[in-house]
Amino acid sequence: MKIGYRTIKTALGTPIAIWIAQLLQLENFASAGILTILCIQITRKKSFLSAWHRFAACLIAMLFSYIFFELIGYHPLAIGLMLFAFIPVTVWLKLTPGIVTSSVIILHLYGSGSIGWGIVWNEIVLITVGIGTALLLNLYMPSLEKKLEEYQQDIEHNFSLILKEIATFLREGSEVWTGRELTHTAEILEKAKSLAFRDVENHLLRTHNQYYHYFHMRTKQFELLERMLPLVSRISTSYDHAFKIGDFFDDLSEAVHPGNTAVIYLQKLKQLKQEFREDELPLTREEFEARASLFHLMNEIEEYLIIKRSFKKSDV
C-alpha cells in the first residue's frame, strides 16, 4: 500500500490547523482541520482555486446567514430557505466547490443564536487558519520530471519497435508480431499526458510546458502509426519498392529520440518518392494496388515526420 504526498500533507496539516486555532482560542477550532482537509489538492493551481472558492463562498454564506437568521429567526426552516437562495448564487458565481465548506460556517452561525462582530471575526480567522495551512503545505509539490522522463523513454522504445515491425513485414511479410506495443503505448500516452498536465498546474508562472507538448506530439504520431498498419498488411513483399521503404522504416526506428532529425528523413523520403514516380507503370491489378498502398504509406510517414519537425525542442 502506497501513501501519497496528498495523504501525508492532510495528516500533517489537519492537526497543525487545529493546534493553531486552539492557540488563538477560536470557537469551533476543530473546523479549521476540516477546512485544511478540503483544501489539500494534487496541484498548486487547484489548491489556490480551491482556497479562493471556499473563502469567497464562506464570506457569502455569512452574509446570507445574517440576513435569513435575523429576519426569520434561528429555526431549521431558516436554514432550508437560506440554502434555496445561497446554493444558486454560489453556482452562478462559479464557487460550487465552496458549498460544503460554507455549510460548516452556516451551522456555526446558526448554533451561536446571535450573529455579532465577535462570531463573524472568529469565523473569518478560522477560515484563514484552515485554508492558509493547506496553502502553505501545497507550496511544496514533488517533482514529476523523473516519471515523465520514464514515460518518454517507454514511448520512444515502443515507437522504435513498431517501426521495426513495419519494416520487417514490408521486407519479409512476417505476421508473428502480436501488436502488444500498440496497446502498451496507448496506455502510457494517457498516463503521460495526465501527469504532464499536473506538472503544468504545479508551475503557476510557467506558460509553456515542454513535456505536455511532447506527449501531445507523440499522440498525433501514434494515431498515424495505427493508420499505417492496415496499409502495410495490403502490400506484397515481392514488390521492389516495399524492400526500399522497409529499409527506410528500419533506419527511422533507430532515430526515435527527443532530438529533431525529421528534416534528414524527409529528404530521404523525397528521394524515395522521386524514384517511385520514375518507375515503370504497374502492369497488373495486384501490382497497382500494392503501389497505391505504398504511395499512401509514404504520405502517412511524411505527415509523421512533419509533426516531429514542427515540434520545438528545448528541455526534452
C-alpha positions as CSV (number, residue, x, y, z in Angstrom):
1,M,0.0,0.0,0.0
2,K,1.4,3.3,-1.1
3,I,0.9,6.5,0.9
4,G,0.9,9.6,-1.4
5,Y,2.0,13.1,-0.7
6,R,-1.6,14.3,-0.5
7,T,-2.2,11.9,2.3
8,I,0.9,13.0,4.1
9,K,0.0,16.7,3.8
10,T,-3.5,16.0,5.1
11,A,-2.2,14.0,8.0
12,L,0.2,16.8,8.9
13,G,-1.9,19.8,8.0
14,T,-5.1,18.9,9.9
15,P,-3.6,18.7,13.4
16,I,-1.5,21.8,12.7
17,A,-4.5,23.8,11.7
18,I,-6.5,22.7,14.8
19,W,-3.5,23.4,17.0
20,I,-3.2,27.0,15.7
21,A,-6.9,27.6,16.1
22,Q,-6.7,26.4,19.7
23,L,-3.7,28.7,20.4
24,L,-5.8,31.6,19.0
25,Q,-8.7,30.5,21.3
26,L,-11.2,30.3,18.5
27,E,-14.6,28.8,18.9
28,N,-15.2,25.6,16.9
29,F,-11.5,25.3,16.5
30,A,-11.8,21.7,15.1
31,S,-13.4,23.0,12.0
32,A,-10.0,24.5,10.9
33,G,-8.9,20.9,10.4
34,I,-11.9,20.3,8.2
35,L,-11.1,23.3,6.0
36,T,-7.5,22.1,5.7
37,I,-8.6,18.6,4.6
38,L,-10.9,20.1,1.9
39,C,-8.2,22.4,0.5
40,I,-5.4,19.9,0.1
41,Q,-5.2,19.3,-3.6
42,I,-2.9,17.5,-6.1
43,T,-1.6,20.6,-7.8
44,R,-0.7,24.2,-6.8
45,K,-3.2,25.6,-9.2
46,K,-6.1,23.5,-7.9
47,S,-5.0,24.4,-4.4
48,F,-5.2,28.1,-5.0
49,L,-8.5,27.8,-6.8
50,S,-10.0,25.6,-4.1
51,A,-8.9,28.2,-1.4
52,W,-10.4,31.0,-3.4
53,H,-13.7,29.2,-4.0
54,R,-14.0,28.2,-0.3
55,F,-13.0,31.5,1.1
56,A,-15.4,33.5,-1.1
57,A,-18.3,31.1,-0.6
58,C,-17.8,31.3,3.2
59,L,-18.0,35.1,3.1
60,I,-21.2,35.0,1.1
61,A,-22.6,32.3,3.5
62,M,-22.0,34.6,6.4
63,L,-23.9,37.4,4.7
64,F,-26.8,35.2,3.8
65,S,-26.9,33.7,7.3
66,Y,-27.1,37.1,8.9
67,I,-30.0,38.1,6.6
68,F,-32.0,34.9,6.9
69,F,-31.4,34.1,10.6
70,E,-32.0,37.7,11.8
71,L,-35.2,38.1,9.7
72,I,-36.7,34.6,10.1
73,G,-35.1,33.5,13.3
74,Y,-32.7,30.7,14.3
75,H,-35.0,28.0,13.2
76,P,-34.3,24.9,10.9
77,L,-36.7,26.4,8.4
78,A,-34.4,29.4,8.0
79,I,-31.5,27.2,7.1
80,G,-33.6,25.5,4.4
81,L,-34.8,28.8,2.9
82,M,-31.3,30.2,3.0
83,L,-29.9,27.3,1.1
84,F,-32.5,27.7,-1.6
85,A,-31.0,31.2,-2.2
86,F,-27.4,30.5,-1.3
87,I,-26.7,27.5,-3.5
88,P,-27.9,29.0,-6.8
89,V,-25.9,32.1,-6.1
90,T,-22.6,30.2,-5.5
91,V,-23.3,28.1,-8.7
92,W,-23.9,31.3,-10.6
93,L,-20.6,32.8,-9.2
94,K,-18.8,29.5,-10.1
95,L,-18.0,28.9,-6.4
96,T,-19.6,25.5,-6.2
97,P,-16.6,23.7,-4.5
98,G,-17.1,26.1,-1.6
99,I,-20.7,25.0,-0.8
100,V,-19.6,22.1,1.6
101,T,-17.1,24.3,3.4
102,S,-19.6,27.2,3.8
103,S,-22.2,24.8,5.2
104,V,-19.9,24.3,8.2
105,I,-19.7,28.1,8.8
106,I,-23.5,28.3,8.4
107,L,-24.1,25.8,11.1
108,H,-21.6,27.6,13.4
109,L,-23.6,30.8,13.0
110,Y,-26.9,29.0,13.4
111,G,-25.6,27.4,16.6
112,S,-24.4,30.8,18.0
113,G,-28.0,32.0,18.3
114,S,-26.9,35.6,17.5
115,I,-24.6,36.9,14.8
116,G,-22.4,39.7,16.0
117,W,-18.9,41.0,15.1
118,G,-17.3,38.7,17.5
119,I,-18.6,35.5,15.9
120,V,-18.0,36.9,12.4
121,W,-14.4,37.6,13.2
122,N,-14.0,34.2,14.8
123,E,-15.2,32.5,11.6
124,I,-13.0,34.7,9.3
125,V,-9.9,33.8,11.4
126,L,-11.0,30.1,11.4
127,I,-11.3,30.1,7.6
128,T,-7.9,31.8,7.2
129,V,-6.2,29.3,9.5
130,G,-7.7,26.3,7.8
131,I,-7.2,27.4,4.2
132,G,-3.8,29.1,5.0
133,T,-2.4,25.9,6.4
134,A,-3.4,23.9,3.3
135,L,-1.9,26.6,1.0
136,L,1.4,26.6,2.8
137,L,1.7,22.8,2.7
138,N,0.7,22.8,-1.0
139,L,3.6,25.2,-1.9
140,Y,5.7,22.0,-1.9
141,M,5.0,19.7,-4.7
142,P,7.2,16.7,-5.6
143,S,9.0,16.8,-8.9
144,L,7.3,14.8,-11.7
145,E,10.2,15.1,-14.1
146,K,11.7,11.7,-13.3
147,K,8.4,9.9,-14.0
148,L,7.8,12.0,-17.1
149,E,11.3,11.0,-18.4
150,E,10.4,7.3,-17.8
151,Y,7.2,7.7,-19.8
152,Q,9.1,9.4,-22.6
153,Q,11.7,6.6,-22.8
154,D,9.0,3.9,-22.8
155,I,7.1,5.6,-25.6
156,E,10.2,6.1,-27.7
157,H,11.2,2.4,-27.2
158,N,7.7,1.3,-28.3
159,F,7.7,3.6,-31.3
160,S,11.1,2.1,-32.3
161,L,9.7,-1.5,-32.0
162,I,6.5,-0.6,-34.0
163,L,8.6,0.9,-36.8
164,K,10.9,-2.1,-36.9
165,E,7.9,-4.5,-37.1
166,I,6.5,-2.5,-40.0
167,A,10.0,-2.7,-41.7
168,T,10.1,-6.5,-41.1
169,F,6.7,-7.0,-42.6
170,L,7.5,-4.9,-45.7
171,R,10.6,-7.0,-46.4
172,E,9.6,-10.4,-45.2
173,G,5.8,-10.5,-44.9
174,S,6.2,-11.7,-41.3
175,E,2.9,-11.9,-39.3
176,V,4.4,-13.1,-36.0
177,W,4.0,-9.7,-34.3
178,T,1.3,-9.6,-31.5
179,G,0.9,-5.8,-31.5
180,R,1.3,-5.6,-27.8
181,E,3.3,-2.4,-28.1
182,L,0.3,-0.6,-29.6
183,T,-1.9,-1.3,-26.5
184,H,1.0,-0.5,-24.2
185,T,1.8,2.8,-25.9
186,A,-1.8,3.9,-25.8
187,E,-1.9,3.3,-22.1
188,I,1.4,5.1,-21.5
189,L,0.4,8.1,-23.6
190,E,-2.8,8.6,-21.5
191,K,-0.9,8.4,-18.2
192,A,1.9,10.6,-19.5
193,K,-0.5,13.4,-20.7
194,S,-2.3,13.3,-17.4
195,L,0.9,13.6,-15.4
196,A,2.2,16.3,-17.7
197,F,-1.0,18.3,-17.2
198,R,-0.4,18.0,-13.4
199,D,3.1,19.4,-13.9
200,V,1.6,22.3,-15.8
201,E,-0.7,23.1,-12.9
202,N,2.2,22.9,-10.4
203,H,4.0,25.8,-12.1
204,L,1.7,28.8,-11.8
205,L,4.1,31.3,-13.6
206,R,5.2,29.0,-16.4
207,T,3.2,29.4,-19.6
208,H,5.0,26.6,-21.6
209,N,5.5,23.0,-20.6
210,Q,7.7,21.1,-22.9
211,Y,6.6,17.6,-21.7
212,Y,3.0,18.4,-22.3
213,H,3.6,19.4,-25.9
214,Y,6.0,16.5,-26.4
215,F,3.4,13.9,-25.4
216,H,0.7,15.7,-27.5
217,M,3.1,15.5,-30.5
218,R,3.7,11.8,-29.8
219,T,-0.1,11.1,-29.6
220,K,-0.6,12.6,-33.1
221,Q,2.2,10.5,-34.4
222,F,0.8,7.3,-32.7
223,E,-2.5,7.9,-34.5
224,L,-0.6,7.9,-37.8
225,L,1.2,4.7,-36.9
226,E,-2.1,3.0,-36.2
227,R,-3.4,4.2,-39.6
228,M,-0.4,2.8,-41.4
229,L,-0.8,-0.8,-40.2
230,P,-3.8,-1.7,-42.4
231,L,-1.9,-0.2,-45.4
232,V,1.2,-2.3,-44.6
233,S,-0.9,-5.5,-44.4
234,R,-2.1,-5.0,-48.0
235,I,1.4,-4.6,-49.5
236,S,3.1,-7.6,-51.2
237,T,6.7,-8.2,-50.2
238,S,7.5,-9.2,-53.8
239,Y,7.3,-5.6,-54.9
240,D,10.7,-4.0,-55.2
241,H,9.8,-0.7,-53.5
242,A,8.4,-2.5,-50.5
243,F,12.0,-3.5,-49.6
244,K,13.3,0.1,-50.0
245,I,10.6,1.5,-47.9
246,G,11.2,-1.3,-45.4
247,D,14.8,-0.2,-45.1
248,F,13.6,3.4,-44.7
249,F,11.4,2.4,-41.7
250,D,14.3,0.4,-40.3
251,D,16.5,3.4,-40.4
252,L,13.8,5.6,-38.9
253,S,13.3,3.1,-36.0
254,E,16.9,3.8,-34.9
255,A,16.2,7.6,-34.8
256,V,13.3,7.7,-32.3
257,H,14.5,10.2,-29.7
258,P,13.8,13.7,-28.4
259,G,16.1,15.3,-30.9
260,N,14.8,16.6,-34.1
261,T,16.2,14.8,-37.1
262,A,13.0,14.8,-39.1
263,V,14.4,17.1,-41.8
264,I,17.0,14.4,-42.8
265,Y,14.4,11.7,-43.1
266,L,12.0,14.0,-45.0
267,Q,14.8,14.5,-47.6
268,K,15.4,10.7,-47.9
269,L,11.6,10.2,-48.3
270,K,11.5,12.8,-51.0
271,Q,14.2,10.9,-52.9
272,L,12.2,7.7,-52.5
273,K,9.1,9.3,-53.8
274,Q,11.0,10.5,-56.8
275,E,12.3,7.0,-57.6
276,F,8.7,5.8,-57.1
277,R,7.5,8.2,-59.8
278,E,10.2,7.4,-62.2
279,D,9.5,3.7,-62.1
280,E,7.6,1.9,-64.8
281,L,3.8,1.9,-64.6
282,P,2.2,-1.2,-63.0
283,L,1.1,-4.0,-65.4
284,T,-1.3,-5.9,-63.2
285,R,-4.1,-5.0,-60.8
286,E,-2.3,-6.5,-57.8
287,E,0.8,-4.5,-58.6
288,F,-1.3,-1.4,-59.0
289,E,-3.0,-1.9,-55.6
290,A,0.3,-2.6,-53.9
291,R,1.9,0.5,-55.4
292,A,-1.1,2.6,-54.4
293,S,-0.8,1.3,-50.8
294,L,2.9,2.1,-50.8
295,F,2.4,5.6,-52.0
296,H,-0.3,6.1,-49.3
297,L,2.1,4.7,-46.7
298,M,4.8,7.2,-47.8
299,N,2.3,10.1,-47.4
300,E,1.4,8.9,-43.9
301,I,5.1,8.6,-42.8
302,E,5.7,12.0,-44.3
303,E,3.0,13.5,-42.1
304,Y,4.5,11.6,-39.2
305,L,7.9,13.3,-39.8
306,I,6.3,16.8,-40.4
307,I,4.7,16.6,-37.0
308,K,8.1,15.9,-35.4
309,R,9.7,18.6,-37.4
310,S,7.2,21.2,-36.1
311,F,8.0,20.2,-32.5
312,K,10.1,22.8,-30.8
313,K,12.8,21.0,-28.8
314,S,14.2,22.7,-25.7
315,D,14.4,20.7,-22.5
316,V,13.1,17.4,-23.8
